[in-house]
Amino acid sequence: MIEALLKGIFDLENATNPFKTAIGGRFYLGEAPQNVVYPYCIYEQISGVPDRTFTDKYEDILLQFTLVDSSDSIATIADAETKLYALFDDAALTITGYTSITLDRESSVLVKKGQEIDDAITMWNIIITYKLLAEKN
């Protein structure tokens, strides 16, 4: 399921939309490449378990999106966050072999930290978690 799920997320983001524009199309699975231009977004599955029902046809999956920017202001990353919500809140993902039932935002955390190599460089991160419920076809 993981490959079909990640493809469904990528396909939704890859279409022309304000979120893609806000991050300059920099949308990466797992980690960003070295020397990437800011802002960008990383997406990944952080957990997935069967939803115990009588049929075991459902999957509960936690997805994480991390928005990253090196600006002193949070304006750019906050704008990208708003556009990410517009794109993913309650979205119906296309997942081969499954039907997307719900995609609900669970949490959002703003973090400011120094970059590991040079603490003089400030990084803003917004970490957003979604819960997906999908039914196996």
C-alpha positions in Angstrom: 0.0 0.0 0.0 2.8 2.4 0.8 3.9 2.9 -2.8 0.3 3.6 -4.0 -0.3 5.9 -1.0 2.9 8.0 -1.6 2.0 8.2 -5.3 -1.5 9.4 -4.4 0.0 12.2 -2.3 2.6 13.2 -5.0 -0.1 13.2 -7.7 -2.3 15.5 -5.7 0.5 17.9 -5.0 2.0 17.6 -8.5 -1.1 19.1 -10.2 -1.0 22.9 -10.7 -2.2 24.4 -7.4 -1.3 27.3 -5.1 0.6 25.0 -2.7 3.0 23.8 -5.4 3.6 27.4 -6.4 4.2 28.5 -2.8 7.0 25.9 -2.4 8.4 26.3 -5.9 7.5 22.7 -6.7 10.1 21.5 -4.1 8.2 18.5 -2.7 10.3 15.6 -1.5 9.7 12.1 -0.2 11.7 11.5 3.1 14.4 14.1 2.7 15.4 17.0 0.6 18.5 17.0 -1.6 21.6 18.8 -0.5 21.8 22.6 -1.2 18.0 22.7 -1.9 16.4 26.1 -2.4 13.9 27.2 0.3 11.1 26.9 1.0 10.4 23.2 0.5 8.2 20.4 1.8 9.1 16.8 2.9 6.3 14.2 3.1 6.4 10.7 4.5 4.3 8.0 6.2 5.1 7.9 9.9 2.9 4.9 10.8 0.3 2.6 9.4 -1.8 0.0 11.1 -4.9 -2.0 10.2 -8.1 -0.6 11.7 -9.5 -3.6 13.5 -12.9 -4.3 12.2 -14.8 -7.4 11.4 -13.4 -7.4 7.9 -9.8 -5.9 8.4 -10.3 -4.0 5.2 -9.3 -0.6 6.6 -5.9 1.1 7.1 -5.2 3.9 9.6 -2.2 5.8 8.4 -0.4 8.8 9.8 1.2 11.1 7.3 3.7 13.9 8.0 4.4 17.0 6.0 7.3 19.2 7.1 7.6 22.7 5.6 11.1 24.2 5.8 12.2 27.8 5.3 15.4 29.7 6.1 13.8 33.2 6.2 13.9 35.4 9.3 10.2 35.9 8.9 7.5 33.1 9.1 5.4 34.9 6.4 6.6 32.6 3.5 6.2 29.3 5.4 2.9 30.4 7.0 1.6 31.1 3.5 2.7 27.7 2.3 1.0 26.1 5.3 -2.3 27.8 4.5 -2.1 26.5 0.9 -1.1 23.0 2.1 -4.3 22.9 4.3 -6.4 24.0 1.3 -5.0 21.2 -0.8 -4.9 18.3 1.7 -7.6 19.0 4.3 -10.4 16.5 3.6 -8.8 15.5 0.3 -9.7 12.3 -1.4 -6.5 10.7 -2.4 -6.3 8.3 -5.4 -4.7 5.2 -4.0 -4.5 2.1 -6.3 -6.3 -0.8 -4.6 -7.9 1.4 -1.9 -10.6 4.0 -1.4 -9.6 7.1 0.5 -12.3 7.6 3.2 -11.0 10.5 5.3 -7.9 12.7 5.4 -8.0 14.7 8.6 -5.4 17.1 10.0 -4.3 15.9 13.4 -1.7 18.5 14.5 0.5 21.3 13.4 3.7 22.5 15.2 5.9 25.5 14.4 9.6 25.0 15.3 12.5 27.4 15.0 16.0 25.9 15.2 19.5 26.5 14.1 20.9 24.5 11.2 23.2 21.6 12.3 26.2 22.9 10.4 25.9 26.6 11.2 23.7 27.7 14.2 23.7 31.2 12.7 21.3 30.0 10.0 17.8 29.9 11.4 15.4 27.3 10.0 11.6 27.5 10.4 9.8 24.2 10.3 6.1 23.6 10.4 5.4 19.9 11.0 1.9 18.9 10.0 0.3 15.5 10.7 -2.7 14.0 8.9 -4.6 10.8 9.6 -5.8 8.9 6.6 -8.5 6.2 6.8 -8.5 4.0 3.6 -10.6 1.0 2.7 -9.1 -1.9 0.7 -11.1 -2.5 -2.5 
